[in-house]
Amino acid sequence: MRGPHERRKYDLRRVWECPDCHHKERTSGVVTSLFCGCQQKCERNDRHAMLLREEGARRI
């Protein structure tokens, strides 16, 4: 059985990057799409979703 420190050993968050302003943001694994704050000024049909750059377990 693994101890309680095992869950803090890995970073399971996703890294998203905006294609326009290159802003990076980390979210939990349940987020499937994300829009950057710079996209709020655009019309709804002209918005670009942030791109998923890293996913999976990374050792801290």
mmCIF file of the N, C-alpha and C atoms, coordinates in Angstrom:
data_MODEL
# 
_entry.id   MODEL 
# 
loop_
_atom_site.group_PDB 
_atom_site.id 
_atom_site.type_symbol 
_atom_site.label_atom_id 
_atom_site.label_alt_id 
_atom_site.label_comp_id 
_atom_site.label_asym_id 
_atom_site.label_entity_id 
_atom_site.label_seq_id 
_atom_site.pdbx_PDB_ins_code 
_atom_site.Cartn_x 
_atom_site.Cartn_y 
_atom_site.Cartn_z 
_atom_site.occupancy 
_atom_site.B_iso_or_equiv 
_atom_site.pdbx_formal_charge 
_atom_site.auth_seq_id 
_atom_site.auth_comp_id 
_atom_site.auth_asym_id 
_atom_site.auth_atom_id 
_atom_site.pdbx_PDB_model_num 
ATOM 1   N N  . MET A 1 1  ? 0.842   -1.177 0.000   1.00 0.00 ? 1  MET A N  1 
ATOM 2   C CA . MET A 1 1  ? 0.000   0.000  0.000   1.00 0.00 ? 1  MET A CA 1 
ATOM 3   C C  . MET A 1 1  ? 0.886   1.238  0.000   1.00 0.00 ? 1  MET A C  1 
ATOM 4   N N  . ARG A 1 2  ? 0.507   2.208  -0.787  1.00 0.00 ? 2  ARG A N  1 
ATOM 5   C CA . ARG A 1 2  ? 1.281   3.440  -0.887  1.00 0.00 ? 2  ARG A CA 1 
ATOM 6   C C  . ARG A 1 2  ? 0.844   4.426  0.186   1.00 0.00 ? 2  ARG A C  1 
ATOM 7   N N  . GLY A 1 3  ? 1.774   5.236  0.595   1.00 0.00 ? 3  GLY A N  1 
ATOM 8   C CA . GLY A 1 3  ? 1.485   6.201  1.643   1.00 0.00 ? 3  GLY A CA 1 
ATOM 9   C C  . GLY A 1 3  ? 0.792   7.456  1.119   1.00 0.00 ? 3  GLY A C  1 
ATOM 10  N N  . PRO A 1 4  ? 0.417   8.367  2.018   1.00 0.00 ? 4  PRO A N  1 
ATOM 11  C CA . PRO A 1 4  ? -0.312  9.576  1.617   1.00 0.00 ? 4  PRO A CA 1 
ATOM 12  C C  . PRO A 1 4  ? 0.545   10.574 0.838   1.00 0.00 ? 4  PRO A C  1 
ATOM 13  N N  . HIS A 1 5  ? 1.872   10.476 0.900   1.00 0.00 ? 5  HIS A N  1 
ATOM 14  C CA . HIS A 1 5  ? 2.725   11.416 0.177   1.00 0.00 ? 5  HIS A CA 1 
ATOM 15  C C  . HIS A 1 5  ? 2.750   11.142 -1.317  1.00 0.00 ? 5  HIS A C  1 
ATOM 16  N N  . GLU A 1 6  ? 2.243   10.000 -1.745  1.00 0.00 ? 6  GLU A N  1 
ATOM 17  C CA . GLU A 1 6  ? 2.288   9.602  -3.156  1.00 0.00 ? 6  GLU A CA 1 
ATOM 18  C C  . GLU A 1 6  ? 1.483   10.554 -4.039  1.00 0.00 ? 6  GLU A C  1 
ATOM 19  N N  . ARG A 1 7  ? 0.380   11.090 -3.567  1.00 0.00 ? 7  ARG A N  1 
ATOM 20  C CA . ARG A 1 7  ? -0.437  11.976 -4.385  1.00 0.00 ? 7  ARG A CA 1 
ATOM 21  C C  . ARG A 1 7  ? 0.224   13.336 -4.599  1.00 0.00 ? 7  ARG A C  1 
ATOM 22  N N  . ARG A 1 8  ? 1.124   13.748 -3.733  1.00 0.00 ? 8  ARG A N  1 
ATOM 23  C CA . ARG A 1 8  ? 1.819   15.024 -3.882  1.00 0.00 ? 8  ARG A CA 1 
ATOM 24  C C  . ARG A 1 8  ? 3.087   14.895 -4.721  1.00 0.00 ? 8  ARG A C  1 
ATOM 25  N N  . LYS A 1 9  ? 3.430   13.692 -5.079  1.00 0.00 ? 9  LYS A N  1 
ATOM 26  C CA . LYS A 1 9  ? 4.650   13.456 -5.837  1.00 0.00 ? 9  LYS A CA 1 
ATOM 27  C C  . LYS A 1 9  ? 4.472   13.807 -7.325  1.00 0.00 ? 9  LYS A C  1 
ATOM 28  N N  . TYR A 1 10 ? 3.256   13.740 -7.835  1.00 0.00 ? 10 TYR A N  1 
ATOM 29  C CA . TYR A 1 10 ? 2.994   13.966 -9.249  1.00 0.00 ? 10 TYR A CA 1 
ATOM 30  C C  . TYR A 1 10 ? 2.067   15.151 -9.446  1.00 0.00 ? 10 TYR A C  1 
ATOM 31  N N  . ASP A 1 11 ? 2.318   15.888 -10.529 1.00 0.00 ? 11 ASP A N  1 
ATOM 32  C CA . ASP A 1 11 ? 1.464   17.011 -10.916 1.00 0.00 ? 11 ASP A CA 1 
ATOM 33  C C  . ASP A 1 11 ? 0.546   16.525 -12.028 1.00 0.00 ? 11 ASP A C  1 
ATOM 34  N N  . LEU A 1 12 ? -0.753  16.431 -11.773 1.00 0.00 ? 12 LEU A N  1 
ATOM 35  C CA . LEU A 1 12 ? -1.701  15.866 -12.726 1.00 0.00 ? 12 LEU A CA 1 
ATOM 36  C C  . LEU A 1 12 ? -2.507  16.929 -13.457 1.00 0.00 ? 12 LEU A C  1 
ATOM 37  N N  . ARG A 1 13 ? -2.072  18.183 -13.380 1.00 0.00 ? 13 ARG A N  1 
ATOM 38  C CA . ARG A 1 13 ? -2.808  19.259 -14.034 1.00 0.00 ? 13 ARG A CA 1 
ATOM 39  C C  . ARG A 1 13 ? -2.469  19.341 -15.521 1.00 0.00 ? 13 ARG A C  1 
ATOM 40  N N  . ARG A 1 14 ? -3.379  19.954 -16.279 1.00 0.00 ? 14 ARG A N  1 
ATOM 41  C CA . ARG A 1 14 ? -3.175  20.167 -17.710 1.00 0.00 ? 14 ARG A CA 1 
ATOM 42  C C  . ARG A 1 14 ? -2.644  21.580 -17.931 1.00 0.00 ? 14 ARG A C  1 
ATOM 43  N N  . VAL A 1 15 ? -1.815  21.749 -18.954 1.00 0.00 ? 15 VAL A N  1 
ATOM 44  C CA . VAL A 1 15 ? -1.262  23.053 -19.303 1.00 0.00 ? 15 VAL A CA 1 
ATOM 45  C C  . VAL A 1 15 ? -1.884  23.489 -20.623 1.00 0.00 ? 15 VAL A C  1 
ATOM 46  N N  . TRP A 1 16 ? -2.532  24.663 -20.616 1.00 0.00 ? 16 TRP A N  1 
ATOM 47  C CA . TRP A 1 16 ? -3.190  25.226 -21.787 1.00 0.00 ? 16 TRP A CA 1 
ATOM 48  C C  . TRP A 1 16 ? -2.422  26.470 -22.219 1.00 0.00 ? 16 TRP A C  1 
ATOM 49  N N  . GLU A 1 17 ? -2.410  26.761 -23.532 1.00 0.00 ? 17 GLU A N  1 
ATOM 50  C CA . GLU A 1 17 ? -1.749  27.951 -24.053 1.00 0.00 ? 17 GLU A CA 1 
ATOM 51  C C  . GLU A 1 17 ? -2.667  28.652 -25.054 1.00 0.00 ? 17 GLU A C  1 
ATOM 52  N N  . CYS A 1 18 ? -2.764  29.964 -24.929 1.00 0.00 ? 18 CYS A N  1 
ATOM 53  C CA . CYS A 1 18 ? -3.585  30.761 -25.835 1.00 0.00 ? 18 CYS A CA 1 
ATOM 54  C C  . CYS A 1 18 ? -2.822  30.935 -27.150 1.00 0.00 ? 18 CYS A C  1 
ATOM 55  N N  . PRO A 1 19 ? -3.456  30.696 -28.302 1.00 0.00 ? 19 PRO A N  1 
ATOM 56  C CA . PRO A 1 19 ? -2.757  30.848 -29.578 1.00 0.00 ? 19 PRO A CA 1 
ATOM 57  C C  . PRO A 1 19 ? -2.494  32.306 -29.945 1.00 0.00 ? 19 PRO A C  1 
ATOM 58  N N  . ASP A 1 20 ? -3.227  33.245 -29.349 1.00 0.00 ? 20 ASP A N  1 
ATOM 59  C CA . ASP A 1 20 ? -3.069  34.655 -29.696 1.00 0.00 ? 20 ASP A CA 1 
ATOM 60  C C  . ASP A 1 20 ? -2.052  35.374 -28.808 1.00 0.00 ? 20 ASP A C  1 
ATOM 61  N N  . CYS A 1 21 ? -2.238  35.284 -27.484 1.00 0.00 ? 21 CYS A N  1 
ATOM 62  C CA . CYS A 1 21 ? -1.358  36.036 -26.566 1.00 0.00 ? 21 CYS A CA 1 
ATOM 63  C C  . CYS A 1 21 ? -0.316  35.153 -25.886 1.00 0.00 ? 21 CYS A C  1 
ATOM 64  N N  . HIS A 1 22 ? -0.348  33.839 -26.122 1.00 0.00 ? 22 HIS A N  1 
ATOM 65  C CA . HIS A 1 22 ? 0.601   32.858 -25.574 1.00 0.00 ? 22 HIS A CA 1 
ATOM 66  C C  . HIS A 1 22 ? 0.585   32.794 -24.039 1.00 0.00 ? 22 HIS A C  1 
ATOM 67  N N  . HIS A 1 23 ? -0.551  33.118 -23.459 1.00 0.00 ? 23 HIS A N  1 
ATOM 68  C CA . HIS A 1 23 ? -0.740  32.989 -22.015 1.00 0.00 ? 23 HIS A CA 1 
ATOM 69  C C  . HIS A 1 23 ? -0.901  31.515 -21.674 1.00 0.00 ? 23 HIS A C  1 
ATOM 70  N N  . LYS A 1 24 ? -0.212  31.052 -20.627 1.00 0.00 ? 24 LYS A N  1 
ATOM 71  C CA . LYS A 1 24 ? -0.315  29.656 -20.197 1.00 0.00 ? 24 LYS A CA 1 
ATOM 72  C C  . LYS A 1 24 ? -1.079  29.575 -18.891 1.00 0.00 ? 24 LYS A C  1 
ATOM 73  N N  . GLU A 1 25 ? -1.883  28.529 -18.776 1.00 0.00 ? 25 GLU A N  1 
ATOM 74  C CA . GLU A 1 25 ? -2.698  28.342 -17.575 1.00 0.00 ? 25 GLU A CA 1 
ATOM 75  C C  . GLU A 1 25 ? -2.769  26.857 -17.254 1.00 0.00 ? 25 GLU A C  1 
ATOM 76  N N  . ARG A 1 26 ? -2.695  26.535 -15.959 1.00 0.00 ? 26 ARG A N  1 
ATOM 77  C CA . ARG A 1 26 ? -2.799  25.150 -15.497 1.00 0.00 ? 26 ARG A CA 1 
ATOM 78  C C  . ARG A 1 26 ? -4.180  24.936 -14.900 1.00 0.00 ? 26 ARG A C  1 
ATOM 79  N N  . THR A 1 27 ? -4.799  23.811 -15.286 1.00 0.00 ? 27 THR A N  1 
ATOM 80  C CA . THR A 1 27 ? -6.114  23.468 -14.762 1.00 0.00 ? 27 THR A CA 1 
ATOM 81  C C  . THR A 1 27 ? -6.111  22.012 -14.322 1.00 0.00 ? 27 THR A C  1 
ATOM 82  N N  . SER A 1 28 ? -7.161  21.627 -13.647 1.00 0.00 ? 28 SER A N  1 
ATOM 83  C CA . SER A 1 28 ? -7.287  20.228 -13.239 1.00 0.00 ? 28 SER A CA 1 
ATOM 84  C C  . SER A 1 28 ? -7.619  19.374 -14.456 1.00 0.00 ? 28 SER A C  1 
ATOM 85  N N  . GLY A 1 29 ? -7.643  18.090 -14.293 1.00 0.00 ? 29 GLY A N  1 
ATOM 86  C CA . GLY A 1 29 ? -7.883  17.174 -15.398 1.00 0.00 ? 29 GLY A CA 1 
ATOM 87  C C  . GLY A 1 29 ? -9.312  17.116 -15.882 1.00 0.00 ? 29 GLY A C  1 
ATOM 88  N N  . VAL A 1 30 ? -10.241 17.754 -15.189 1.00 0.00 ? 30 VAL A N  1 
ATOM 89  C CA . VAL A 1 30 ? -11.640 17.690 -15.601 1.00 0.00 ? 30 VAL A CA 1 
ATOM 90  C C  . VAL A 1 30 ? -11.999 18.765 -16.619 1.00 0.00 ? 30 VAL A C  1 
ATOM 91  N N  . VAL A 1 31 ? -11.143 19.761 -16.832 1.00 0.00 ? 31 VAL A N  1 
ATOM 92  C CA . VAL A 1 31 ? -11.404 20.835 -17.789 1.00 0.00 ? 31 VAL A CA 1 
ATOM 93  C C  . VAL A 1 31 ? -11.094 20.312 -19.191 1.00 0.00 ? 31 VAL A C  1 
ATOM 94  N N  . THR A 1 32 ? -12.085 20.402 -20.109 1.00 0.00 ? 32 THR A N  1 
ATOM 95  C CA . THR A 1 32 ? -11.899 19.870 -21.455 1.00 0.00 ? 32 THR A CA 1 
ATOM 96  C C  . THR A 1 32 ? -11.694 20.947 -22.506 1.00 0.00 ? 32 THR A C  1 
ATOM 97  N N  . SER A 1 33 ? -12.087 22.169 -22.255 1.00 0.00 ? 33 SER A N  1 
ATOM 98  C CA . SER A 1 33 ? -11.817 23.283 -23.166 1.00 0.00 ? 33 SER A CA 1 
ATOM 99  C C  . SER A 1 33 ? -11.763 24.560 -22.338 1.00 0.00 ? 33 SER A C  1 
ATOM 100 N N  . LEU A 1 34 ? -11.030 25.546 -22.866 1.00 0.00 ? 34 LEU A N  1 
ATOM 101 C CA . LEU A 1 34 ? -10.790 26.758 -22.089 1.00 0.00 ? 34 LEU A CA 1 
ATOM 102 C C  . LEU A 1 34 ? -10.621 27.932 -23.035 1.00 0.00 ? 34 LEU A C  1 
ATOM 103 N N  . PHE A 1 35 ? -11.122 29.104 -22.633 1.00 0.00 ? 35 PHE A N  1 
ATOM 104 C CA . PHE A 1 35 ? -10.945 30.332 -23.400 1.00 0.00 ? 35 PHE A CA 1 
ATOM 105 C C  . PHE A 1 35 ? -10.154 31.317 -22.569 1.00 0.00 ? 35 PHE A C  1 
ATOM 106 N N  . CYS A 1 36 ? -9.241  32.018 -23.211 1.00 0.00 ? 36 CYS A N  1 
ATOM 107 C CA . CYS A 1 36 ? -8.397  33.010 -22.545 1.00 0.00 ? 36 CYS A CA 1 
ATOM 108 C C  . CYS A 1 36 ? -9.199  34.295 -22.317 1.00 0.00 ? 36 CYS A C  1 
ATOM 109 N N  . GLY A 1 37 ? -8.737  35.112 -21.390 1.00 0.00 ? 37 GLY A N  1 
ATOM 110 C CA . GLY A 1 37 ? -9.373  36.392 -21.121 1.00 0.00 ? 37 GLY A CA 1 
ATOM 111 C C  . GLY A 1 37 ? -9.270  37.366 -22.281 1.00 0.00 ? 37 GLY A C  1 
ATOM 112 N N  . CYS A 1 38 ? -8.239  37.230 -23.109 1.00 0.00 ? 38 CYS A N  1 
ATOM 113 C CA . CYS A 1 38 ? -8.093  38.121 -24.257 1.00 0.00 ? 38 CYS A CA 1 
ATOM 114 C C  . CYS A 1 38 ? -9.169  37.854 -25.308 1.00 0.00 ? 38 CYS A C  1 
ATOM 115 N N  . GLN A 1 39 ? -9.805  36.705 -25.266 1.00 0.00 ? 39 GLN A N  1 
ATOM 116 C CA . GLN A 1 39 ? -10.843 36.352 -26.229 1.00 0.00 ? 39 GLN A CA 1 
ATOM 117 C C  . GLN A 1 39 ? -12.201 36.963 -25.868 1.00 0.00 ? 39 GLN A C  1 
ATOM 118 N N  . GLN A 1 40 ? -12.325 37.572 -24.703 1.00 0.00 ? 40 GLN A N  1 
ATOM 119 C CA . GLN A 1 40 ? -13.592 38.171 -24.283 1.00 0.00 ? 40 GLN A CA 1 
ATOM 120 C C  . GLN A 1 40 ? -13.961 39.374 -25.143 1.00 0.00 ? 40 GLN A C  1 
ATOM 121 N N  . LYS A 1 41 ? -12.973 40.028 -25.738 1.00 0.00 ? 41 LYS A N  1 
ATOM 122 C CA . LYS A 1 41 ? -13.222 41.205 -26.567 1.00 0.00 ? 41 LYS A CA 1 
ATOM 123 C C  . LYS A 1 41 ? -13.754 40.829 -27.946 1.00 0.00 ? 41 LYS A C  1 
ATOM 124 N N  . CYS A 1 42 ? -13.494 39.611 -28.389 1.00 0.00 ? 42 CYS A N  1 
ATOM 125 C CA . CYS A 1 42 ? -13.886 39.156 -29.722 1.00 0.00 ? 42 CYS A CA 1 
ATOM 126 C C  . CYS A 1 42 ? -15.359 38.763 -29.751 1.00 0.00 ? 42 CYS A C  1 
ATOM 127 N N  . GLU A 1 43 ? -15.887 38.719 -30.957 1.00 0.00 ? 43 GLU A N  1 
ATOM 128 C CA . GLU A 1 43 ? -17.245 38.211 -31.142 1.00 0.00 ? 43 GLU A CA 1 
ATOM 129 C C  . GLU A 1 43 ? -17.268 36.727 -30.788 1.00 0.00 ? 43 GLU A C  1 
ATOM 130 N N  . ARG A 1 44 ? -18.415 36.228 -30.450 1.00 0.00 ? 44 ARG A N  1 
ATOM 131 C CA . ARG A 1 44 ? -18.524 34.839 -30.009 1.00 0.00 ? 44 ARG A CA 1 
ATOM 132 C C  . ARG A 1 44 ? -18.083 33.847 -31.091 1.00 0.00 ? 44 ARG A C  1 
ATOM 133 N N  . ASN A 1 45 ? -18.360 34.126 -32.344 1.00 0.00 ? 45 ASN A N  1 
ATOM 134 C CA . ASN A 1 45 ? -18.001 33.215 -33.434 1.00 0.00 ? 45 ASN A CA 1 
ATOM 135 C C  . ASN A 1 45 ? -16.521 33.311 -33.806 1.00 0.00 ? 45 ASN A C  1 
ATOM 136 N N  . ASP A 1 46 ? -15.833 34.374 -33.400 1.00 0.00 ? 46 ASP A N  1 
ATOM 137 C CA . ASP A 1 46 ? -14.431 34.578 -33.765 1.00 0.00 ? 46 ASP A CA 1 
ATOM 138 C C  . ASP A 1 46 ? -13.462 34.120 -32.685 1.00 0.00 ? 46 ASP A C  1 
ATOM 139 N N  . ARG A 1 47 ? -13.946 33.586 -31.590 1.00 0.00 ? 47 ARG A N  1 
ATOM 140 C CA . ARG A 1 47 ? -13.077 33.176 -30.486 1.00 0.00 ? 47 ARG A CA 1 
ATOM 141 C C  . ARG A 1 47 ? -12.312 31.896 -30.820 1.00 0.00 ? 47 ARG A C  1 
ATOM 142 N N  . HIS A 1 48 ? -11.075 31.813 -30.302 1.00 0.00 ? 48 HIS A N  1 
ATOM 143 C CA . HIS A 1 48 ? -10.242 30.626 -30.465 1.00 0.00 ? 48 HIS A CA 1 
ATOM 144 C C  . HIS A 1 48 ? -10.043 30.007 -29.080 1.00 0.00 ? 48 HIS A C  1 
ATOM 145 N N  . ALA A 1 49 ? -10.242 28.725 -28.994 1.00 0.00 ? 49 ALA A N  1 
ATOM 146 C CA . ALA A 1 49 ? -10.026 28.024 -27.725 1.00 0.00 ? 49 ALA A CA 1 
ATOM 147 C C  . ALA A 1 49 ? -8.529  27.890 -27.465 1.00 0.00 ? 49 ALA A C  1 
ATOM 148 N N  . MET A 1 50 ? -8.170  27.796 -26.189 1.00 0.00 ? 50 MET A N  1 
ATOM 149 C CA . MET A 1 50 ? -6.778  27.590 -25.830 1.00 0.00 ? 50 MET A CA 1 
ATOM 150 C C  . MET A 1 50 ? -6.361  26.176 -26.238 1.00 0.00 ? 50 MET A C  1 
ATOM 151 N N  . LEU A 1 51 ? -5.091  26.012 -26.568 1.00 0.00 ? 51 LEU A N  1 
ATOM 152 C CA . LEU A 1 51 ? -4.573  24.724 -27.025 1.00 0.00 ? 51 LEU A CA 1 
ATOM 153 C C  . LEU A 1 51 ? -3.971  23.951 -25.860 1.00 0.00 ? 51 LEU A C  1 
ATOM 154 N N  . LEU A 1 52 ? -4.232  22.660 -25.827 1.00 0.00 ? 52 LEU A N  1 
ATOM 155 C CA . LEU A 1 52 ? -3.685  21.792 -24.795 1.00 0.00 ? 52 LEU A CA 1 
ATOM 156 C C  . LEU A 1 52 ? -2.230  21.495 -25.122 1.00 0.00 ? 52 LEU A C  1 
ATOM 157 N N  . ARG A 1 53 ? -1.315  21.878 -24.244 1.00 0.00 ? 53 ARG A N  1 
ATOM 158 C CA . ARG A 1 53 ? 0.116   21.695 -24.483 1.00 0.00 ? 53 ARG A CA 1 
ATOM 159 C C  . ARG A 1 53 ? 0.686   20.487 -23.744 1.00 0.00 ? 53 ARG A C  1 
ATOM 160 N N  . GLU A 1 54 ? 0.300   20.280 -22.500 1.00 0.00 ? 54 GLU A N  1 
ATOM 161 C CA . GLU A 1 54 ? 0.829   19.159 -21.719 1.00 0.00 ? 54 GLU A CA 1 
ATOM 162 C C  . GLU A 1 54 ? -0.322  18.495 -20.969 1.00 0.00 ? 54 GLU A C  1 
ATOM 163 N N  . GLU A 1 55 ? -0.285  17.188 -20.976 1.00 0.00 ? 55 GLU A N  1 
ATOM 164 C CA . GLU A 1 55 ? -1.287  16.434 -20.234 1.00 0.00 ? 55 GLU A CA 1 
ATOM 165 C C  . GLU A 1 55 ? -0.606  15.181 -19.692 1.00 0.00 ? 55 GLU A C  1 
ATOM 166 N N  . GLY A 1 56 ? -1.014  14.769 -18.531 1.00 0.00 ? 56 GLY A N  1 
ATOM 167 C CA . GLY A 1 56 ? -0.463  13.554 -17.956 1.00 0.00 ? 56 GLY A CA 1 
ATOM 168 C C  . GLY A 1 56 ? 0.323   13.845 -16.692 1.00 0.00 ? 56 GLY A C  1 
ATOM 169 N N  . ALA A 1 57 ? 0.800   12.805 -16.098 1.00 0.00 ? 57 ALA A N  1 
ATOM 170 C CA . ALA A 1 57 ? 1.501   12.919 -14.815 1.00 0.00 ? 57 ALA A CA 1 
ATOM 171 C C  . ALA A 1 57 ? 2.926   13.404 -15.044 1.00 0.00 ? 57 ALA A C  1 
ATOM 172 N N  . ARG A 1 58 ? 3.319   14.404 -14.263 1.00 0.00 ? 58 ARG A N  1 
ATOM 173 C CA . ARG A 1 58 ? 4.687   14.912 -14.263 1.00 0.00 ? 58 ARG A CA 1 
ATOM 174 C C  . ARG A 1 58 ? 5.192   14.850 -12.837 1.00 0.00 ? 58 ARG A C  1 
ATOM 175 N N  . ARG A 1 59 ? 6.360   14.349 -12.662 1.00 0.00 ? 59 ARG A N  1 
ATOM 176 C CA . ARG A 1 59 ? 6.934   14.257 -11.334 1.00 0.00 ? 59 ARG A CA 1 
ATOM 177 C C  . ARG A 1 59 ? 7.431   15.622 -10.881 1.00 0.00 ? 59 ARG A C  1 
ATOM 178 N N  . ILE A 1 60 ? 7.082   16.004 -9.668  1.00 0.00 ? 60 ILE A N  1 
ATOM 179 C CA . ILE A 1 60 ? 7.459   17.305 -9.119  1.00 0.00 ? 60 ILE A CA 1 
ATOM 180 C C  . ILE A 1 60 ? 8.869   17.233 -8.570  1.00 0.00 ? 60 ILE A C  1 
# 
